[in-house]
């Protein structure tokens, strides 16, 4: 919601030297005020029922002000304000401006970009369900916001396991030649091949919506009715699938029940704070069940009371929430309760109770959420300490290895083979000391015969950095960061000793990539070797720097081994299939691609094998008989 939606009557900027005169001109009207520093950066956004009284209060006697307010006032150089028609409009505008400017002195949600939502595209003929960060008034159903992409991905994964809706982006006309794997494992009804009617598919979508709303019992009732009907019509396979779906949903419901009974639709909010941040825990209760929970980090909370932190969170969270319950239980009271309740009522379209329970079951619920907030804060602090250790370890790596810069991107390489057979190489990436799996790459060794680790590591490095050189020469500056091959590492780490490093340095010289530092890490004594030094670098065993190198080395080793095992399984599978008359290379690849293992083919029915591309029914029976 932009500022332009509000009826602005006055807006001006003043220098601090003129502040005294301009304060006299402030209107006694509701609105929003912005304080700016000498660079013109917004450092605080506030709202007021009476702009004149509220803004003047900052510049009165400072003896009763908190240290945070005193620091804020010292930095104010400009004042800007916007008059609105009501306090509710001022509240909404305040939330939008805090989200836009992230003012230093406001209590604000950490990394408050656009929160992720789960979108059920009921505005489409064949609705799909996916994650989005754009909340639009487009006729679709949105659930959220979630604190992180991880939270919403877990929810999407759960409903995908429970309900057979499509997850593809195909144009649905029912005329596709064959469906994707989801159809065969009963996770999609197959609208792409015309295997389901639009009515039947929409029944599934409506079940998903009810489930996300916390109305699982209605879903179970409908599924049980359909299962009984399938049994009466002797459709036993369909009935068994419905039975499995019912049992899966019942397990989810059982896990959602909590010992303390809660009634209706409620959000329960509690917090824990330290000198740096506040950790907000939020539980969602729908139809007497705990259907979900999430947590948020609030920044700018130094010297702030819990009541102010709670107020800021409630305003900022529910400004973008897709659903507001009829009851919100809080650990601490919020300021301006009347204005906040009226604003929530307007957003929901019906009354919303905001309460701070003092006794009984409701108080126990809040205490339970508060206990989770305490534990969550401890975990968050532990993660931050770990990040600080990683940061110091990267700095230590720069110093001990004499690197030109801090190694924010480390690439680790390793080889896996059995006496030269099925040789593979791995490349893993650590960014700021943490693994980045999306950037991992694997290689089949093609040019080396026999067991020659040095030659294999050279082949892998040549292929990697030739692609980098080509990508950098073909791309302009704007597109360099889009091509992962074009990004050069700050350090290359080879799994091995001095010989492996020397082999890598030959490739470095050959390709003219002298700016890339290289090192190796030997397993036996954890010795680190670098170019130009015959002896290992002195790095203590308990050093964070060594731990980062070990993590890169071990991750490269794990990734190479896993790829090698996968190829061995496929090789063994292919050799078994070679013995079946009529199974050539193309059909063999089709079976491997579809089933993934001999055991899966052995357990498959003749009809399922027959559905593999290029496998007629006669040959499907041969395969089944042979295995």
N, C-alpha and C positions, 0 to 999 in steps of 0.2 A: 504494500500500500504506500503510495508516494505522498510526499508533502502536499502536492498540488490538489489532492482530494479535499483538503481542509480549507475552510473559508478564512484566508489570511487577511487580516485587516491592517497590521502594522509589522514591519520588519526593518531593522536598521542595525548598523554596526558602529560601535563607539571605541575610541581609544581610551586607555586607562586614565590619561591626563584629563579627559573630559567626563570621566565616570560620575563624579559627584553631581554634576548638573544633570546628566542624563538619567541618573537614578530617580530624580524627582519627576521625570516624565514617564516613568513606567506605569502602565495602566493597572487598575485593580481588576483585571480580567483573568480568566483561565488561559493557560497557554504553556508553551515550552520555551526554555531558555538554554542557550549554548554558551559555554565559556571557552575562549581560545587563548593559546599562548602567543609568544612574540613571533613565532613562525606562521601564525594563522591556523594552527592545527587545533581541532576540537578536542579539548581535554575533559570536558564534563557536559553531560546533558541531563537536564532535570525538568520536571513538570510542576505546575503550581495551580492551585485554585485561584490564587491572587498573586499575579506576577510581581507586583510592586512590593508586597510584604515579603514574599519568599526570597527574591533576589537581594533586597536590602539586608536581610538577615545575615548574609554571608559577610557583609562589610561592617557589622556592628562590633561590639566588644568581643575580642577573641579569647577571653579567659575561659569561657565555657565551651569553646569549640574543641573538637577532637584534633589530634595532631595531623590527621589526614586532611581535614578541612582547612587547617592553617597552611599546609603545604600547597593545597589547591589555590587558595586565595593569593598566595605569593606569586603564583605563575600566571594569573589572569591578566591578559593584556587587551582582550577584546570581548565584547558582549553582543550577542545576537538573540533575538527572541521572536517567537511566532505566536500570535493570539489565535485562539480557537474558540468555537462556540460553546464547548462544554468540557468538563473534566474528563469525560470518557474519550473524547477526541484527543485531548492532550495526552492521555495515557497511551493511546495507540500510536500517536506521533512520536512520543518519547521512545517506545519500544523500537520503532522503525529507525530512528536516528541513532540509537545505541548500536543496533545491528549494522548500520551503515558506517559509522565512524569508529567503533570500538574505542571509546574514550578511556584514557588511562585511569581516571579517577572514578569511573562508574563500576559498580559490581556487574559483571557481565559473564555470559556463557563463554567458556574457552573455545577457541577455534570456531566461533559462531559464523560459519559460512551458511550454506543452505542445508538443512537437515534432510536425511534420506527418508522417503516414504515408501510404502508398499502400495502400488497402484493396481487396482482391478479395473481393467478397461471395459466397463460395461457399455461404453459408448461405441463399441465395435460389434460387428455381427458375430464373430467368434472370439470372445474376449480372451486376452492373455493377461498374465499377472507378472509384473516385473518391478524392479527398483527404480525409483526416480527421485530427483532432488528438486523437481519443479512442481509446485502445488498449484494446479490450474482449476478454474471453474469451467471444466469441459464435459461435465456429465459423468465422469468416471468416479469410482469410489477410492478414497485414499485412507490409508491407515498409518498412523504415526503422529508426530515425527519420532524417529528413533535416534538414539544418541550417536550411533556410528553405523557405518556400512556393515560391520561385523554383526551387529544386532539384527538388522533387517535381513541379512543373508541367512541367519539361523532360522528366522521365522519363515522365509520363503522356502528353505530346504525342508522344513517340517511339513508345510502344507502340500508341497510337491510329493512328499512321501505318502500323504494321506489321501490326496485327491488327484484323479487323472485328467488334469487340464493340460493344454498345449503350452510348451515353453519355446516353441520355434517362432520365427518371424516370417514364415511362408505366407504367400497369398492363398487363402483357402477357397478352392472351388470344387473340392472333392474329386479331382481328376488326376491327382499325382499317381505315378506308377507304383511307388512303394513308400511306406511310412518310415519314420526314423526308429531308432532302437527303443525309445520310450513306449511305443505302441506294443512291441513284443514283450516288454517286461511289465505291461499293464499300468503304465504311468501316464498314458494318454489314450483317449478314445479313438484317435485316428480320424479327425475330421478332414485331413488332407486327402485321404483316399476314399472318402464317403462312407466310412465304417460306422458313423453315428449320425443321428439326426440333430438338428439345431436345438430342438426341445430337450433332448437327452443331455446335450452338452451344457445348455444353460442351467439344467438342474444341478450339475456339478459346480458351476460358478456360483450359484445361489448358496450351495452348501459351504463353499469356501468363505463367502461373505458372512454367513451365520457363524461359522467357526471363529473367524477373526473378531466378530462382535461378542464372542464369549457364549454363544447360544448353542453349545455342542449337543445338548440334549435334544434339541429340535432336529439336528442333523442325524443323530442316532435313531430317533424315532422314524424318520423318513427312510433311512438305509435298512432298518429292520423290516419295514413294510415291503420294500422292494425285494429284500431277500426272501421273505415268505412267498411273495408272488412268483419269484423265479423258481422256487421249489415246487409250487403248485403246477407250474408250467413245464416241469421236468428239465429246467435249464440249470443243471447242477453245477456246471463250471462257473456260470455267472453268479450263482448263489454262493459258491465257495470264495470267489473274489470279494463279494460284498461282506461275507463273514469275516475275512481277514481285515478288511477296511474297518469294520465295526470294532474288532478287537484292538486294532491299532489306536483308534480314537479313544476307546475306553481306557487304554493305558495312559494316554496323554491326559485325560480328564483326572484320572487317579493321581497323577503327579502334580496336578494343579490344585488339588484340595489341600487346604491348610487346617491345622488343628484348631485354630481360633476361628470361629464362624464369623463371616462378614456377610452382610445382606446387600443385594442390589448392585448398583454400579458405583464404584468408589475409586478415587485415586488417593494414595497415601504417600505423603512426602515428608522426609526427614533429612537432616544434614549433619555433617561433622566437619569441623574446620581446624586449620592450624594457622600459623602466621603467614602462610603463603597463598592458601587457596581454600575453597570449601568444596566438599564432596556431597552432591545431592543424590539421594537414593529415592526412586519413584517406583511404587508397586501399583499394578493395575488389577483391580478386582472387578469381575463381571459375573453376575449370577452366582454369587457365593463362592467363586473360585478365583485363585490367583492365576490369571491368564498370562501375565508377563511382568517384567521388571526391567528397569533401565537405570543408568546413572549418568550424571553430568558433572563437569568440573566448572566451578565459578572462579573467575579471576577478579583482581581488584578488591579483595575482601579484607585487606589489612586494616585493622582498627575499626572494622564494621561489626555491628551487633548481629546476632543470628536473625533477629526480626527483620532487619534491613536486607540481609542476604535472601531470606525466604521471600520477601516481597518482590525483590528484583527477579528471582527465578520464576515465581508464579506469573508475573507479567510477561516475561520474555518467552517462557515455554508455551503458555496458552495462547499467545499471540499467533502462533503458527500451528497449534494442535489441530488435527483433523477431527478429534472427538473430545468433548468436554463432558465428564460425568455429572450426575446430579448432586453428588456429594464429594467434597475434597477435604480430607483430614490432614492437618498440618501439625508438625512438632512445635512450631513457634507461631505466634500471631503475626499477622501482616498489618502494616500501616494502611490507613485509608481503606478500611474494610468495606465501608458502604460503597465507595466508588468502584472498588475492585469487584465486588459482588454484582453490582449493576452492569459493569462491563462484561463479566462472564455470562450474565443472563442474556445480554444482547447477542453475544457470540453464539450461545447455545440455542437461543429461542425459547427457553423456559428457565425457571428458577434454578439457581445453583447455591447450595449451602457450603460455606467455607467455615470449618470448625477446627478448634484446637481442643481435642478431648482431654478431660481431666481425670476420668476414672472409668472403670469397667472394661468391657471387651474392646471398645474403640481405643482406649488408652493403651491396652496391650498390643493392639495392632500397630500403633504408632511406635511403641517401644521396640517392637520386632524390626520395623523398618530402620529405626535409629541405630540399632545394633548392627544391622547390615551396612549402614553408612559408615560407622566407626571402622568396621573391618575393611570396607572398600577404600577408605582414606589411607589406612596402613599399607594396603597393597599398592595404591597409587604412589605413595611416598617411596616404597621399596623400588618400584620401577624407575622413579626419577633418580634415586641414588644410583641405580644400575646404569642409567644413561650418563650420569656424571662420571662414573668409572670408565665407561666406554670413551667418553670425550677425552679424559686424561690419558687413556691408553693410546688413542690415536695421536695425541701430541707427543707422547713418549716414543711411539714408532717413528715419527718424523725425526726426532732428535737422535735416536739410537741407530737408525738406518741412514742417516744423513740425507733425508729426502728433501726435495725442493719445496714441498708443500705438505700439508696434513693430508694423509691418504683417505679421503672421503669415499673413494671408490676403489675397492680392492677386488681383483679378479684372481680366483684360485683355479689351478689346473691339475688334473690327475689322469692316469691311464689305468685301464683294467682289461686284462686278457688272461687266457690260459695257454701258455706256451705260444703266444702269438695268434691263437685262434680267436675269432670274434672280437678283435681288439677294438676298444672304444675309448674315447676321451671325453672329459667333462670340463665345463667352464662354469664356475659359480661366481656370484657377485655379492659383495658386502657393501652396502651404502651406509656410511656413518657408523660402521661397525656392526650393522644388522643385516641378516640375509635378505636378499631381494629375489625370491624364487621366479618371479615373472621374467627376470633377465637371465636365468640359467640357460645354458645351451649344451647340447651333447653332439658328439661327432662319431661317425664310423671311420676307423682308420682304413684307408684305401690303398696307400702307396707303399706300405712297409710290409715285407714278407718276413715271417719269423718273429721271435721274441727280441725286439730291440726297443727298449723303453726310450732311449735317447732319440732315436729317429722318429718314434711315434709322437713324443711331445713336440718335436720340431714340426711335424706335419700339422698337428693341431694348431700350434701358434701361427704357422704360416697362413693357414686358412682363415683363422680369426682376424689377423691383422692385415692381410691382403684385402679382406672385405672392408675393414675399417678405412684403409687408405683409399680404396675405390669409392666408398660412400662419402668420404670427406671431399674428394675431388669432384664428385658428381653433384653434391648438394650445396646450396647456398647457405649462408649463415643462419637464416631463419629456420631451415629444415634440418639442420644438423642434430638438434636434440630430439627430433621425431624418429630418427633412425638409430636404434639401439646399438647397431654395429659401429656406428660412427663415433660413439662416445668412447674416448680413450681413458684407461684406468690411471689412477695415481700410483698404483703398485700392482705388479704381477707377482703372484706367489706360486711356485712350483712345488708339488709334493715330491720330495726327494733330497738328495745330497748335493755335493759340489759338482758332480758330473752332470746331473740333471740341469743345474743352473748354467753350466758352461754350454750345454746344448741349446738352452733357451737364448743365451747371449749371442750365439752364432746367428740365430734367426733375427734377433734385434738388429745386429749389424747389417745383415743381408738386406733387410727391408728398410733400413734407414730410420728406425723409430727410436733414436737415441734418447729422446726425452722421457721415455717410459722406464722408471726404475723397476728392477727385477730382483727377486730374492727366492731362496728355497728353504724349506723346513724339513729336516730329516727326522724320521720317527724315533729311532732308537734313543738318542740323547737329546732330542728336541733342539738340535743345533740349527741356527739360522745363518745362512751364507748370503753374502752380497758381492757384487762385482768389485774387483780391485782389492779384496782382502782374503788372504789364504786361510785365515783362521775364522772360526765362528764369531759372530757378533755377541758381545756380552749382554745378555738379557736375563734377568733373574727369573727363576721358575714361577714365582708367584706374581709376576708382573702382569698388569692388564694388557700391556702391549703384546706379550707372548700369547695370552689367552685369545686375543683377536686373531692372531696368525693361526693358532691352533684351530680356531673355529672355522676359518676359511679353508684350511687344509682338510679337516675332518669332513666338512660339508662337500668339498670336491670329491673326496674319496667315497663318501656315501652315494653321491649322485652317479659317479662312474660305475660303482658296483651294482646299483639298482638297474641301470641301463643294461649292463652286461648280463645280469640274471634274466632280464626280460627277453633279451635276444636268445639266450640259451633255451628258455622255455619255448619260444617260437621255433627255434631250430629243431628241438626235440619233437615238437608237435608236427612240424612240417615233414620230418623224416618218417613219422608214423603214417601220415596221410599219403606219403609217396607210395606206400604199399597197397593202396586201394585202386583197383583197376578203374580207369575212367576219370581219375582225379589228376588233372594236370596242374601246371603252375598257377593259371588264372583261377581255377576253382579252389585250389588250395588257399590262395590269398583271400578269396571271398569267405571261406569257412573260418580262417584265422581271424579275419576282421570282425566277423559277426559274433563268434562265440568266445574267442580269446583263449580257450584251453581245450585240450582233448576231453577232460572230465565234463566240461559243459556240453560238448558235442555228444558225448556218450549218454548224458542224462536227457538230451533233447529228444523230442518226439520226431517221428518220420515227417510229420507235417511241418514242424519247425525247420528241419533240415531242408525240406523241399522249398521253403520260402527263401532260402539263400539264393542269391543271383547266380544263374547258370547251373543250378542243381535240379534236374528233373526228378520226378517221383521214383522212377526205377533206380536211379543212382542214389537217391536218398535212402532207399531201403538197403542198398549195398553198403553204404557208409555205416548205417546203424548195425547191420549184421556183422560187419568187419570189426567194429569197435566193441 
